[in-house]
Amino acid sequence: MYEILPYSYNQASKLNVIIKPSTRKNKKIDIYDRNNKYLVSIGSIDHFDYPYYIKYKGKEYADMRRKLYKKRFQKTRKIKNTASYFADKILW
């Protein structure tokens, strides 16, 4: 099971959404609106994310990985309320 780190909770709070460990076996986090309505699941359980890299590899390495992530998902990460948008804002 994926451990949601404080970074992700802080980011979710800024977006006014609730996050919980995902009930889907291949995802990290489920996103809910403030009325507890399910919106989307984000984050492949098979890939690391910014909070993980900071905790286990250091900030410098995490920043490099973040830059690569943002470049790779440039086209989809800015479309509001999509899985890519929430992954970008909460996990990166």
FINU-299771 format. One record per residue (C-alpha): residue number from 1; x, y, z. Coordinates in Angstrom, 3 decimals, always signed. Example, Ala and Ser with C-alpha at 12.3 -4.5 7.8 and 13.67 -1.06 7.14 Angstrom:
# residues 2
<site 1; <+12.300; -4.500; +7.800>> <site 2; <+13.670; -1.060; +7.140>> 
//
This chain:
# residues 92
<site 1; <+0.000; +0.000; +0.000>> <site 2; <+1.244; +3.481; -0.896>> <site 3; <+2.068; +5.834; +1.969>> <site 4; <+0.704; +9.326; +1.289>> <site 5; <+3.307; +11.781; +2.528>> <site 6; <+2.590; +15.220; +4.075>> <site 7; <+3.668; +16.986; +0.845>> <site 8; <+0.728; +15.435; -1.028>> <site 9; <-1.782; +16.274; +1.716>> <site 10; <-0.592; +19.898; +1.662>> <site 11; <-0.888; +20.093; -2.111>> <site 12; <-4.401; +18.572; -2.042>> <site 13; <-5.474; +21.080; +0.559>> <site 14; <-4.443; +23.929; -1.784>> <site 15; <-6.697; +22.426; -4.475>> <site 16; <-9.591; +22.021; -2.029>> <site 17; <-9.800; +18.253; -2.566>> <site 18; <-9.572; +15.239; -0.255>> <site 19; <-7.068; +12.466; -0.910>> <site 20; <-7.117; +8.889; +0.346>> <site 21; <-5.074; +5.778; -0.428>> <site 22; <-6.468; +4.325; -3.623>> <site 23; <-8.813; +1.372; -3.637>> <site 24; <-7.510; +0.470; -7.103>> <site 25; <-4.610; -1.943; -6.957>> <site 26; <-2.504; -0.134; -9.566>> <site 27; <-3.014; +3.455; -8.320>> <site 28; <-1.615; +5.445; -5.371>> <site 29; <-4.276; +8.018; -4.499>> <site 30; <-8.011; +8.541; -4.963>> <site 31; <-9.178; +12.151; -5.253>> <site 32; <-12.521; +13.330; -3.812>> <site 33; <-14.205; +16.714; -3.836>> <site 34; <-15.212; +18.412; -0.556>> <site 35; <-18.575; +16.587; -0.670>> <site 36; <-16.657; +13.280; -0.653>> <site 37; <-17.620; +12.567; -4.280>> <site 38; <-15.007; +10.461; -6.089>> <site 39; <-13.294; +12.325; -8.905>> <site 40; <-10.312; +10.298; -10.156>> <site 41; <-7.419; +8.011; -9.188>> <site 42; <-3.838; +9.136; -9.748>> <site 43; <-0.294; +7.858; -9.671>> <site 44; <+0.893; +4.508; -10.910>> <site 45; <+1.934; +2.343; -7.993>> <site 46; <+4.885; +1.209; -10.146>> <site 47; <+6.443; +4.688; -10.399>> <site 48; <+7.972; +7.026; -7.854>> <site 49; <+6.926; +10.644; -7.297>> <site 50; <+8.343; +13.910; -5.983>> <site 51; <+7.688; +13.310; -2.248>> <site 52; <+9.236; +9.838; -2.517>> <site 53; <+12.335; +11.164; -4.264>> <site 54; <+12.783; +13.907; -1.658>> <site 55; <+12.496; +11.416; +1.192>> <site 56; <+14.748; +8.691; -0.246>> <site 57; <+17.017; +10.354; -2.819>> <site 58; <+17.267; +13.996; -1.721>> <site 59; <+15.874; +17.301; -2.967>> <site 60; <+18.406; +17.819; -5.755>> <site 61; <+17.583; +14.464; -7.338>> <site 62; <+13.839; +15.027; -6.762>> <site 63; <+13.994; +18.403; -8.521>> <site 64; <+15.682; +16.807; -11.535>> <site 65; <+12.992; +14.098; -11.716>> <site 66; <+10.244; +16.730; -11.310>> <site 67; <+11.600; +18.702; -14.253>> <site 68; <+11.614; +15.572; -16.425>> <site 69; <+8.078; +14.642; -15.338>> <site 70; <+6.707; +18.086; -16.151>> <site 71; <+8.374; +18.040; -19.557>> <site 72; <+7.037; +14.555; -20.333>> <site 73; <+3.427; +15.478; -19.464>> <site 74; <+3.463; +19.067; -20.734>> <site 75; <+0.374; +18.669; -22.945>> <site 76; <-1.978; +17.014; -20.462>> <site 77; <-0.963; +18.258; -17.012>> <site 78; <-2.599; +21.663; -17.453>> <site 79; <-6.096; +20.383; -18.297>> <site 80; <-8.034; +21.076; -15.085>> <site 81; <-9.682; +18.280; -13.119>> <site 82; <-8.062; +15.460; -15.098>> <site 83; <-5.935; +12.695; -13.610>> <site 84; <-2.865; +14.275; -15.189>> <site 85; <-3.688; +17.663; -13.655>> <site 86; <-4.125; +16.250; -10.150>> <site 87; <-1.015; +14.056; -10.460>> <site 88; <+0.996; +17.108; -11.469>> <site 89; <-0.336; +19.256; -8.631>> <site 90; <-0.383; +16.638; -5.855>> <site 91; <+2.444; +14.228; -6.669>> <site 92; <+4.857; +16.596; -8.419>> 
//
